[in-house]
Amino acid sequence: METLKLTAPIDDKRVKLTIELPAQVHGDLITYADVLGRETNQTIEPAKLIAPMLARFMATDRVFAKARRERTTNPRPRS
């Protein structure tokens, strides 16, 4: 059986953001939450998937990982 890239979201300290999504992305997010909820036998609130999806995206983006490492080792001087 194939599995989704995400697992059920973990509750963690949150920062509140207000965002606008294209209708198609919102619909896909609802569908993803439904599929994940059936896989995990949980009710998943679609909005709670946004943070783990972004985290997964950033964790697997090689160019971003390299830039983050460079920024950590060579922080920008403050003006």
C-alpha positions, 0 to 999 in steps of 0.5 A: 500500500502506498502512503502519503508523505505526511503523517497526522499533524503534531500539536506544537507551539503555533504562530497565527498567520492569515493566508489566502489560497487559490480555490483549487489548492484549498480543495486539494487540501480538503481532499488530502485531509480526508485521505489522511484522516481515513489512513489514520482513523482521525478527523484532520482539520485541513488548515492543520496540514499547511505547516507540516506540508511547508516543513516537508517542502523546505526539508526536501528542497536542496537549494534551500537547505544549502542556503540555510546552512550558508546563512547559519555559518556566514550570517549577514552583518547587521547595519 
